[in-house]
């Protein structure tokens, strides 16, 4: 198994989705597969893990379009005794291309195929978000950038690091969930990405956990996204001050 991760989706083969080379157990061939991490799903859904993986695969397929030779929905890893967790990758397959070990193509072809799958990966990442209603521009590019912006906010590892550095009090209105809700609100706050969406590009993004993020209560987080420029934390503070 050889996998490639977009760090904003996952940094481990245990969850998320990613392009991966999967080899048959009998080495008669291998797949380039857009597949899912199966470990976390197995822990969460237990007896229904196969159904969940298949449902998610169908959902992901609906969000992308691939060329005919990359559209295998079912893969067969030729596993003895159908052992888990390897077997689950058959259910987690979104789309794949098969390479027979007797007719493995030249390295240039494999590289081109991988680059194509990486482009499909990025397409899925862009499209795999909730619909966002507060969009100031109807341009497709801006829509995608805003989704990318939201995707950074939702990355749990980034959010946890920001919270540990900046604390759990809203930087806009000073609301403290612990003071209001006691133990229920302990260490709860939301994290907002302050970099303007116009500066975001697909791929690696360098971020400063102190200056590029703000910790906000749920209300302020929603309101800052309604500003024409959701990077203007000071503007939001001024609105609150003028109430």
Secondary structure, DSSP 8 states (H G I E B T S, - for coil): -EEE--TTT-SSTTSSEEEEEEE-TT-SEEEEEEEE--HHHHHHHGGGHHHHHHHHHHHHHTT----GGG-B-------GGG-TTTTHHHHH-SEEEEEEGGG---HHHHHHHHHHHHHHHHHHHHHSS---S--S---HHHHHHHHHHHHHHH-HHHHHHHHHHH-SB-TTT--BHHHHHGGGGTT--EEEE-S-GGG--SS-----TTTSEEEE-HHHHHHHTTSSSTT-HHHHHHHHHT-
